[in-house]
């Protein structure tokens, strides 16, 4: 469930898990932005429109941060 401050309760991603994420946008710093069940995931060194296997390294109330699994 989502509110104005982010997701309440259990997030749809977990630290240490790997997800297939499509990068749909680029942030102001050039990092890729994708979503898992509506939850924003920021991934550096990605290209818009590409799908990546991403390991989640940090989860906050509003977003998660991941790195590409090579």
PDB file of N, CA, C and O in Angstrom:
ATOM      1  N   UNK A   1       0.847  -1.176   0.000  1.00  0.00           N
ATOM      2  CA  UNK A   1       0.000   0.000   0.000  1.00  0.00           C
ATOM      3  C   UNK A   1       0.891   1.239   0.000  1.00  0.00           C
ATOM      4  O   UNK A   1       1.933   1.270   0.655  1.00  0.00           O
ATOM      5  N   UNK A   2       0.474   2.239  -0.731  1.00  0.00           N
ATOM      6  CA  UNK A   2       1.275   3.446  -0.881  1.00  0.00           C
ATOM      7  C   UNK A   2       0.544   4.631  -0.269  1.00  0.00           C
ATOM      8  O   UNK A   2      -0.678   4.737  -0.377  1.00  0.00           O
ATOM      9  N   UNK A   3       1.299   5.530   0.380  1.00  0.00           N
ATOM     10  CA  UNK A   3       0.718   6.777   0.870  1.00  0.00           C
ATOM     11  C   UNK A   3       1.618   7.926   0.410  1.00  0.00           C
ATOM     12  O   UNK A   3       2.559   7.705  -0.352  1.00  0.00           O
ATOM     13  N   UNK A   4       1.339   9.141   0.864  1.00  0.00           N
ATOM     14  CA  UNK A   4       2.109  10.296   0.395  1.00  0.00           C
ATOM     15  C   UNK A   4       3.569  10.278   0.822  1.00  0.00           C
ATOM     16  O   UNK A   4       4.382  11.012   0.260  1.00  0.00           O
ATOM     17  N   UNK A   5       3.917   9.458   1.801  1.00  0.00           N
ATOM     18  CA  UNK A   5       5.291   9.386   2.287  1.00  0.00           C
ATOM     19  C   UNK A   5       6.039   8.180   1.746  1.00  0.00           C
ATOM     20  O   UNK A   5       7.206   7.984   2.087  1.00  0.00           O
ATOM     21  N   UNK A   6       5.408   7.374   0.921  1.00  0.00           N
ATOM     22  CA  UNK A   6       6.034   6.170   0.389  1.00  0.00           C
ATOM     23  C   UNK A   6       5.151   4.964   0.652  1.00  0.00           C
ATOM     24  O   UNK A   6       3.964   5.101   0.950  1.00  0.00           O
ATOM     25  N   UNK A   7       5.738   3.790   0.541  1.00  0.00           N
ATOM     26  CA  UNK A   7       4.994   2.558   0.760  1.00  0.00           C
ATOM     27  C   UNK A   7       4.902   2.267   2.249  1.00  0.00           C
ATOM     28  O   UNK A   7       5.882   2.414   2.979  1.00  0.00           O
ATOM     29  N   UNK A   8       3.725   1.855   2.697  1.00  0.00           N
ATOM     30  CA  UNK A   8       3.541   1.425   4.085  1.00  0.00           C
ATOM     31  C   UNK A   8       3.724  -0.087   4.137  1.00  0.00           C
ATOM     32  O   UNK A   8       3.394  -0.799   3.188  1.00  0.00           O
ATOM     33  N   UNK A   9       4.250  -0.561   5.248  1.00  0.00           N
ATOM     34  CA  UNK A   9       4.372  -2.005   5.422  1.00  0.00           C
ATOM     35  C   UNK A   9       5.433  -2.610   4.520  1.00  0.00           C
ATOM     36  O   UNK A   9       6.452  -1.984   4.229  1.00  0.00           O
ATOM     37  N   UNK A  10       5.178  -3.839   4.080  1.00  0.00           N
ATOM     38  CA  UNK A  10       6.141  -4.599   3.289  1.00  0.00           C
ATOM     39  C   UNK A  10       6.322  -3.997   1.897  1.00  0.00           C
ATOM     40  O   UNK A  10       5.352  -3.753   1.179  1.00  0.00           O
ATOM     41  N   UNK A  11       7.567  -3.767   1.538  1.00  0.00           N
ATOM     42  CA  UNK A  11       7.903  -3.235   0.220  1.00  0.00           C
ATOM     43  C   UNK A  11       7.918  -4.394  -0.789  1.00  0.00           C
ATOM     44  O   UNK A  11       8.138  -5.540  -0.397  1.00  0.00           O
ATOM     45  N   UNK A  12       7.688  -4.116  -2.075  1.00  0.00           N
ATOM     46  CA  UNK A  12       7.693  -5.190  -3.073  1.00  0.00           C
ATOM     47  C   UNK A  12       9.093  -5.662  -3.473  1.00  0.00           C
ATOM     48  O   UNK A  12       9.219  -6.560  -4.306  1.00  0.00           O
ATOM     49  N   UNK A  13      10.146  -5.074  -2.895  1.00  0.00           N
ATOM     50  CA  UNK A  13      11.521  -5.527  -3.135  1.00  0.00           C
ATOM     51  C   UNK A  13      12.208  -5.749  -1.792  1.00  0.00           C
ATOM     52  O   UNK A  13      11.818  -5.181  -0.773  1.00  0.00           O
ATOM     53  N   UNK A  14      13.248  -6.598  -1.818  1.00  0.00           N
ATOM     54  CA  UNK A  14      14.015  -6.876  -0.599  1.00  0.00           C
ATOM     55  C   UNK A  14      15.502  -6.747  -0.896  1.00  0.00           C
ATOM     56  O   UNK A  14      15.961  -7.105  -1.981  1.00  0.00           O
ATOM     57  N   UNK A  15      16.249  -6.235   0.075  1.00  0.00           N
ATOM     58  CA  UNK A  15      17.705  -6.137  -0.064  1.00  0.00           C
ATOM     59  C   UNK A  15      18.289  -7.519  -0.314  1.00  0.00           C
ATOM     60  O   UNK A  15      17.894  -8.499   0.317  1.00  0.00           O
ATOM     61  N   UNK A  16      19.237  -7.581  -1.246  1.00  0.00           N
ATOM     62  CA  UNK A  16      19.919  -8.831  -1.549  1.00  0.00           C
ATOM     63  C   UNK A  16      19.251  -9.677  -2.619  1.00  0.00           C
ATOM     64  O   UNK A  16      19.878 -10.593  -3.150  1.00  0.00           O
ATOM     65  N   UNK A  17      17.998  -9.395  -2.949  1.00  0.00           N
ATOM     66  CA  UNK A  17      17.293 -10.170  -3.972  1.00  0.00           C
ATOM     67  C   UNK A  17      17.535  -9.564  -5.343  1.00  0.00           C
ATOM     68  O   UNK A  17      17.854  -8.382  -5.469  1.00  0.00           O
ATOM     69  N   UNK A  18      17.376 -10.403  -6.382  1.00  0.00           N
ATOM     70  CA  UNK A  18      17.605  -9.987  -7.763  1.00  0.00           C
ATOM     71  C   UNK A  18      16.273  -9.946  -8.503  1.00  0.00           C
ATOM     72  O   UNK A  18      15.452 -10.854  -8.378  1.00  0.00           O
ATOM     73  N   UNK A  19      16.071  -8.878  -9.278  1.00  0.00           N
ATOM     74  CA  UNK A  19      14.836  -8.669 -10.038  1.00  0.00           C
ATOM     75  C   UNK A  19      15.186  -8.290 -11.472  1.00  0.00           C
ATOM     76  O   UNK A  19      16.220  -7.669 -11.721  1.00  0.00           O
ATOM     77  N   UNK A  20      14.320  -8.666 -12.415  1.00  0.00           N
ATOM     78  CA  UNK A  20      14.429  -8.175 -13.790  1.00  0.00           C
ATOM     79  C   UNK A  20      13.707  -6.840 -13.833  1.00  0.00           C
ATOM     80  O   UNK A  20      12.511  -6.771 -13.552  1.00  0.00           O
ATOM     81  N   UNK A  21      14.424  -5.780 -14.183  1.00  0.00           N
ATOM     82  CA  UNK A  21      13.851  -4.430 -14.160  1.00  0.00           C
ATOM     83  C   UNK A  21      14.077  -3.751 -15.509  1.00  0.00           C
ATOM     84  O   UNK A  21      15.191  -3.738 -16.034  1.00  0.00           O
ATOM     85  N   UNK A  22      13.003  -3.189 -16.059  1.00  0.00           N
ATOM     86  CA  UNK A  22      13.086  -2.389 -17.275  1.00  0.00           C
ATOM     87  C   UNK A  22      13.309  -0.936 -16.879  1.00  0.00           C
ATOM     88  O   UNK A  22      12.559  -0.381 -16.076  1.00  0.00           O
ATOM     89  N   UNK A  23      14.334  -0.330 -17.438  1.00  0.00           N
ATOM     90  CA  UNK A  23      14.625   1.079 -17.160  1.00  0.00           C
ATOM     91  C   UNK A  23      13.705   1.931 -18.037  1.00  0.00           C
ATOM     92  O   UNK A  23      13.787   1.890 -19.264  1.00  0.00           O
ATOM     93  N   UNK A  24      12.839   2.693 -17.393  1.00  0.00           N
ATOM     94  CA  UNK A  24      11.826   3.469 -18.114  1.00  0.00           C
ATOM     95  C   UNK A  24      12.153   4.951 -18.196  1.00  0.00           C
ATOM     96  O   UNK A  24      11.535   5.686 -18.966  1.00  0.00           O
ATOM     97  N   UNK A  25      13.125   5.389 -17.405  1.00  0.00           N
ATOM     98  CA  UNK A  25      13.453   6.810 -17.371  1.00  0.00           C
ATOM     99  C   UNK A  25      14.874   6.979 -16.852  1.00  0.00           C
ATOM    100  O   UNK A  25      15.486   6.029 -16.363  1.00  0.00           O
ATOM    101  N   UNK A  26      15.389   8.194 -16.963  1.00  0.00           N
ATOM    102  CA  UNK A  26      16.694   8.523 -16.401  1.00  0.00           C
ATOM    103  C   UNK A  26      16.528   9.655 -15.400  1.00  0.00           C
ATOM    104  O   UNK A  26      15.807  10.619 -15.657  1.00  0.00           O
ATOM    105  N   UNK A  27      17.201   9.536 -14.250  1.00  0.00           N
ATOM    106  CA  UNK A  27      17.143  10.573 -13.230  1.00  0.00           C
ATOM    107  C   UNK A  27      18.034  11.753 -13.588  1.00  0.00           C
ATOM    108  O   UNK A  27      18.728  11.727 -14.605  1.00  0.00           O
ATOM    109  N   UNK A  28      18.016  12.778 -12.760  1.00  0.00           N
ATOM    110  CA  UNK A  28      18.782  14.003 -13.017  1.00  0.00           C
ATOM    111  C   UNK A  28      20.294  13.762 -13.034  1.00  0.00           C
ATOM    112  O   UNK A  28      21.034  14.516 -13.665  1.00  0.00           O
ATOM    113  N   UNK A  29      20.750  12.720 -12.344  1.00  0.00           N
ATOM    114  CA  UNK A  29      22.179  12.386 -12.320  1.00  0.00           C
ATOM    115  C   UNK A  29      22.545  11.380 -13.414  1.00  0.00           C
ATOM    116  O   UNK A  29      23.705  10.985 -13.531  1.00  0.00           O
ATOM    117  N   UNK A  30      21.549  10.964 -14.221  1.00  0.00           N
ATOM    118  CA  UNK A  30      21.795  10.006 -15.295  1.00  0.00           C
ATOM    119  C   UNK A  30      21.584   8.559 -14.907  1.00  0.00           C
ATOM    120  O   UNK A  30      21.760   7.668 -15.738  1.00  0.00           O
ATOM    121  N   UNK A  31      21.209   8.303 -13.655  1.00  0.00           N
ATOM    122  CA  UNK A  31      20.938   6.933 -13.219  1.00  0.00           C
ATOM    123  C   UNK A  31      19.616   6.455 -13.797  1.00  0.00           C
ATOM    124  O   UNK A  31      18.694   7.245 -14.002  1.00  0.00           O
ATOM    125  N   UNK A  32      19.533   5.148 -14.059  1.00  0.00           N
ATOM    126  CA  UNK A  32      18.304   4.571 -14.579  1.00  0.00           C
ATOM    127  C   UNK A  32      17.234   4.488 -13.508  1.00  0.00           C
ATOM    128  O   UNK A  32      17.525   4.302 -12.326  1.00  0.00           O
ATOM    129  N   UNK A  33      15.985   4.629 -13.946  1.00  0.00           N
ATOM    130  CA  UNK A  33      14.836   4.537 -13.053  1.00  0.00           C
ATOM    131  C   UNK A  33      13.899   3.472 -13.604  1.00  0.00           C
ATOM    132  O   UNK A  33      13.465   3.545 -14.754  1.00  0.00           O
ATOM    133  N   UNK A  34      13.595   2.490 -12.778  1.00  0.00           N
ATOM    134  CA  UNK A  34      12.644   1.442 -13.135  1.00  0.00           C
ATOM    135  C   UNK A  34      11.708   1.214 -11.971  1.00  0.00           C
ATOM    136  O   UNK A  34      11.829   1.866 -10.933  1.00  0.00           O
ATOM    137  N   UNK A  35      10.771   0.288 -12.136  1.00  0.00           N
ATOM    138  CA  UNK A  35       9.818   0.005 -11.063  1.00  0.00           C
ATOM    139  C   UNK A  35       9.581  -1.492 -10.932  1.00  0.00           C
ATOM    140  O   UNK A  35       9.616  -2.239 -11.910  1.00  0.00           O
ATOM    141  N   UNK A  36       9.340  -1.905  -9.692  1.00  0.00           N
ATOM    142  CA  UNK A  36       8.896  -3.257  -9.380  1.00  0.00           C
ATOM    143  C   UNK A  36       7.577  -3.096  -8.650  1.00  0.00           C
ATOM    144  O   UNK A  36       7.541  -2.570  -7.537  1.00  0.00           O
ATOM    145  N   UNK A  37       6.494  -3.544  -9.265  1.00  0.00           N
ATOM    146  CA  UNK A  37       5.148  -3.409  -8.691  1.00  0.00           C
ATOM    147  C   UNK A  37       4.877  -1.972  -8.243  1.00  0.00           C
ATOM    148  O   UNK A  37       4.299  -1.750  -7.179  1.00  0.00           O
ATOM    149  N   UNK A  38       5.292  -1.004  -9.049  1.00  0.00           N
ATOM    150  CA  UNK A  38       5.051   0.403  -8.751  1.00  0.00           C
ATOM    151  C   UNK A  38       6.070   1.056  -7.831  1.00  0.00           C
ATOM    152  O   UNK A  38       6.017   2.265  -7.609  1.00  0.00           O
ATOM    153  N   UNK A  39       6.991   0.278  -7.297  1.00  0.00           N
ATOM    154  CA  UNK A  39       8.008   0.790  -6.373  1.00  0.00           C
ATOM    155  C   UNK A  39       9.253   1.185  -7.164  1.00  0.00           C
ATOM    156  O   UNK A  39       9.795   0.368  -7.909  1.00  0.00           O
ATOM    157  N   UNK A  40       9.709   2.417  -7.011  1.00  0.00           N
ATOM    158  CA  UNK A  40      10.828   2.958  -7.786  1.00  0.00           C
ATOM    159  C   UNK A  40      12.154   2.320  -7.367  1.00  0.00           C
ATOM    160  O   UNK A  40      12.456   2.181  -6.182  1.00  0.00           O
ATOM    161  N   UNK A  41      12.939   1.934  -8.390  1.00  0.00           N
ATOM    162  CA  UNK A  41      14.281   1.390  -8.174  1.00  0.00           C
ATOM    163  C   UNK A  41      15.260   2.206  -9.021  1.00  0.00           C
ATOM    164  O   UNK A  41      15.076   2.349 -10.230  1.00  0.00           O
ATOM    165  N   UNK A  42      16.297   2.736  -8.376  1.00  0.00           N
ATOM    166  CA  UNK A  42      17.336   3.528  -9.035  1.00  0.00           C
ATOM    167  C   UNK A  42      18.537   2.622  -9.301  1.00  0.00           C
ATOM    168  O   UNK A  42      19.033   1.949  -8.397  1.00  0.00           O
ATOM    169  N   UNK A  43      19.001   2.616 -10.562  1.00  0.00           N
ATOM    170  CA  UNK A  43      20.110   1.741 -10.944  1.00  0.00           C
ATOM    171  C   UNK A  43      21.115   2.533 -11.789  1.00  0.00           C
ATOM    172  O   UNK A  43      20.769   2.982 -12.882  1.00  0.00           O
ATOM    173  N   UNK A  44      22.350   2.714 -11.306  1.00  0.00           N
ATOM    174  CA  UNK A  44      23.348   3.438 -12.094  1.00  0.00           C
ATOM    175  C   UNK A  44      23.841   2.615 -13.285  1.00  0.00           C
ATOM    176  O   UNK A  44      23.683   1.395 -13.327  1.00  0.00           O
ATOM    177  N   UNK A  45      24.439   3.311 -14.246  1.00  0.00           N
ATOM    178  CA  UNK A  45      25.083   2.685 -15.408  1.00  0.00           C
ATOM    179  C   UNK A  45      24.119   1.852 -16.244  1.00  0.00           C
ATOM    180  O   UNK A  45      24.452   0.746 -16.669  1.00  0.00           O
ATOM    181  N   UNK A  46      22.920   2.389 -16.478  1.00  0.00           N
ATOM    182  CA  UNK A  46      21.927   1.695 -17.291  1.00  0.00           C
ATOM    183  C   UNK A  46      21.462   2.602 -18.421  1.00  0.00           C
ATOM    184  O   UNK A  46      21.754   3.797 -18.444  1.00  0.00           O
ATOM    185  N   UNK A  47      20.728   2.000 -19.365  1.00  0.00           N
ATOM    186  CA  UNK A  47      20.199   2.748 -20.505  1.00  0.00           C
ATOM    187  C   UNK A  47      18.685   2.600 -20.544  1.00  0.00           C
ATOM    188  O   UNK A  47      18.144   1.526 -20.283  1.00  0.00           O
ATOM    189  N   UNK A  48      18.024   3.682 -20.870  1.00  0.00           N
ATOM    190  CA  UNK A  48      16.566   3.696 -20.973  1.00  0.00           C
ATOM    191  C   UNK A  48      16.108   2.677 -22.020  1.00  0.00           C
ATOM    192  O   UNK A  48      16.672   2.584 -23.111  1.00  0.00           O
ATOM    193  N   UNK A  49      15.064   1.912 -21.657  1.00  0.00           N
ATOM    194  CA  UNK A  49      14.487   0.926 -22.561  1.00  0.00           C
ATOM    195  C   UNK A  49      15.090  -0.464 -22.442  1.00  0.00           C
ATOM    196  O   UNK A  49      14.569  -1.411 -23.031  1.00  0.00           O
ATOM    197  N   UNK A  50      16.174  -0.607 -21.696  1.00  0.00           N
ATOM    198  CA  UNK A  50      16.829  -1.903 -21.533  1.00  0.00           C
ATOM    199  C   UNK A  50      16.326  -2.618 -20.280  1.00  0.00           C
ATOM    200  O   UNK A  50      15.882  -1.985 -19.322  1.00  0.00           O
ATOM    201  N   UNK A  51      16.405  -3.953 -20.308  1.00  0.00           N
ATOM    202  CA  UNK A  51      16.034  -4.777 -19.153  1.00  0.00           C
ATOM    203  C   UNK A  51      17.323  -5.300 -18.529  1.00  0.00           C
ATOM    204  O   UNK A  51      18.216  -5.775 -19.230  1.00  0.00           O
ATOM    205  N   UNK A  52      17.410  -5.209 -17.206  1.00  0.00           N
ATOM    206  CA  UNK A  52      18.595  -5.645 -16.474  1.00  0.00           C
ATOM    207  C   UNK A  52      18.211  -6.544 -15.315  1.00  0.00           C
ATOM    208  O   UNK A  52      17.128  -6.424 -14.743  1.00  0.00           O
ATOM    209  N   UNK A  53      19.131  -7.458 -14.976  1.00  0.00           N
ATOM    210  CA  UNK A  53      19.023  -8.188 -13.714  1.00  0.00           C
ATOM    211  C   UNK A  53      19.666  -7.274 -12.683  1.00  0.00           C
ATOM    212  O   UNK A  53      20.829  -6.895 -12.816  1.00  0.00           O
ATOM    213  N   UNK A  54      18.897  -6.921 -11.648  1.00  0.00           N
ATOM    214  CA  UNK A  54      19.341  -5.930 -10.672  1.00  0.00           C
ATOM    215  C   UNK A  54      19.263  -6.511  -9.267  1.00  0.00           C
ATOM    216  O   UNK A  54      18.230  -7.040  -8.857  1.00  0.00           O
ATOM    217  N   UNK A  55      20.371  -6.405  -8.535  1.00  0.00           N
ATOM    218  CA  UNK A  55      20.398  -6.799  -7.126  1.00  0.00           C
ATOM    219  C   UNK A  55      20.114  -5.555  -6.292  1.00  0.00           C
ATOM    220  O   UNK A  55      20.760  -4.522  -6.470  1.00  0.00           O
ATOM    221  N   UNK A  56      19.153  -5.653  -5.388  1.00  0.00           N
ATOM    222  CA  UNK A  56      18.782  -4.532  -4.527  1.00  0.00           C
ATOM    223  C   UNK A  56      19.804  -4.419  -3.399  1.00  0.00           C
ATOM    224  O   UNK A  56      20.065  -5.385  -2.681  1.00  0.00           O
ATOM    225  N   UNK A  57      20.382  -3.216  -3.254  1.00  0.00           N
ATOM    226  CA  UNK A  57      21.405  -3.009  -2.223  1.00  0.00           C
ATOM    227  C   UNK A  57      20.916  -2.150  -1.060  1.00  0.00           C
ATOM    228  O   UNK A  57      21.494  -2.184   0.027  1.00  0.00           O
ATOM    229  N   UNK A  58      19.829  -1.365  -1.292  1.00  0.00           N
ATOM    230  CA  UNK A  58      19.277  -0.551  -0.204  1.00  0.00           C
ATOM    231  C   UNK A  58      17.816  -0.254  -0.502  1.00  0.00           C
ATOM    232  O   UNK A  58      17.445   0.003  -1.647  1.00  0.00           O
ATOM    233  N   UNK A  59      16.992  -0.290   0.540  1.00  0.00           N
ATOM    234  CA  UNK A  59      15.560  -0.001   0.396  1.00  0.00           C
ATOM    235  C   UNK A  59      15.175   1.080   1.398  1.00  0.00           C
ATOM    236  O   UNK A  59      15.470   0.967   2.588  1.00  0.00           O
ATOM    237  N   UNK A  60      14.506   2.137   0.906  1.00  0.00           N
ATOM    238  CA  UNK A  60      13.976   3.186   1.784  1.00  0.00           C
ATOM    239  C   UNK A  60      12.455   3.182   1.659  1.00  0.00           C
ATOM    240  O   UNK A  60      11.893   2.324   0.978  1.00  0.00           O
ATOM    241  N   UNK A  61      11.789   4.130   2.308  1.00  0.00           N
ATOM    242  CA  UNK A  61      10.328   4.181   2.242  1.00  0.00           C
ATOM    243  C   UNK A  61       9.804   4.500   0.851  1.00  0.00           C
ATOM    244  O   UNK A  61       8.741   4.014   0.462  1.00  0.00           O
ATOM    245  N   UNK A  62      10.539   5.312   0.095  1.00  0.00           N
ATOM    246  CA  UNK A  62      10.043   5.766  -1.206  1.00  0.00           C
ATOM    247  C   UNK A  62      10.683   5.086  -2.405  1.00  0.00           C
ATOM    248  O   UNK A  62      10.107   5.094  -3.492  1.00  0.00           O
ATOM    249  N   UNK A  63      11.866   4.495  -2.232  1.00  0.00           N
ATOM    250  CA  UNK A  63      12.567   3.904  -3.369  1.00  0.00           C
ATOM    251  C   UNK A  63      13.610   2.906  -2.906  1.00  0.00           C
ATOM    252  O   UNK A  63      13.911   2.783  -1.719  1.00  0.00           O
ATOM    253  N   UNK A  64      14.152   2.194  -3.893  1.00  0.00           N
ATOM    254  CA  UNK A  64      15.238   1.258  -3.625  1.00  0.00           C
ATOM    255  C   UNK A  64      16.393   1.594  -4.560  1.00  0.00           C
ATOM    256  O   UNK A  64      16.215   2.272  -5.572  1.00  0.00           O
ATOM    257  N   UNK A  65      17.566   1.113  -4.206  1.00  0.00           N
ATOM    258  CA  UNK A  65      18.759   1.322  -5.009  1.00  0.00           C
ATOM    259  C   UNK A  65      19.340  -0.040  -5.339  1.00  0.00           C
ATOM    260  O   UNK A  65      19.446  -0.911  -4.476  1.00  0.00           O
ATOM    261  N   UNK A  66      19.715  -0.213  -6.595  1.00  0.00           N
ATOM    262  CA  UNK A  66      20.223  -1.507  -7.019  1.00  0.00           C
ATOM    263  C   UNK A  66      21.480  -1.379  -7.848  1.00  0.00           C
ATOM    264  O   UNK A  66      21.896  -0.283  -8.225  1.00  0.00           O
ATOM    265  N   UNK A  67      22.079  -2.540  -8.126  1.00  0.00           N
ATOM    266  CA  UNK A  67      23.240  -2.587  -8.998  1.00  0.00           C
ATOM    267  C   UNK A  67      23.037  -3.730  -9.981  1.00  0.00           C
ATOM    268  O   UNK A  67      22.411  -4.739  -9.658  1.00  0.00           O
ATOM    269  N   UNK A  68      23.572  -3.561 -11.178  1.00  0.00           N
ATOM    270  CA  UNK A  68      23.434  -4.577 -12.218  1.00  0.00           C
ATOM    271  C   UNK A  68      24.191  -5.830 -11.796  1.00  0.00           C
ATOM    272  O   UNK A  68      25.304  -5.749 -11.277  1.00  0.00           O
ATOM    273  N   UNK A  69      23.577  -6.989 -12.025  1.00  0.00           N
ATOM    274  CA  UNK A  69      24.235  -8.271 -11.791  1.00  0.00           C
ATOM    275  C   UNK A  69      24.927  -8.644 -13.094  1.00  0.00           C
ATOM    276  O   UNK A  69      24.280  -8.798 -14.131  1.00  0.00           O
ATOM    277  N   UNK A  70      26.224  -8.787 -13.033  1.00  0.00           N
ATOM    278  CA  UNK A  70      26.993  -9.102 -14.260  1.00  0.00           C
ATOM    279  C   UNK A  70      27.398 -10.549 -14.274  1.00  0.00           C
ATOM    280  O   UNK A  70      28.046 -11.000 -15.218  1.00  0.00           O
TER     281      UNK A  70
END
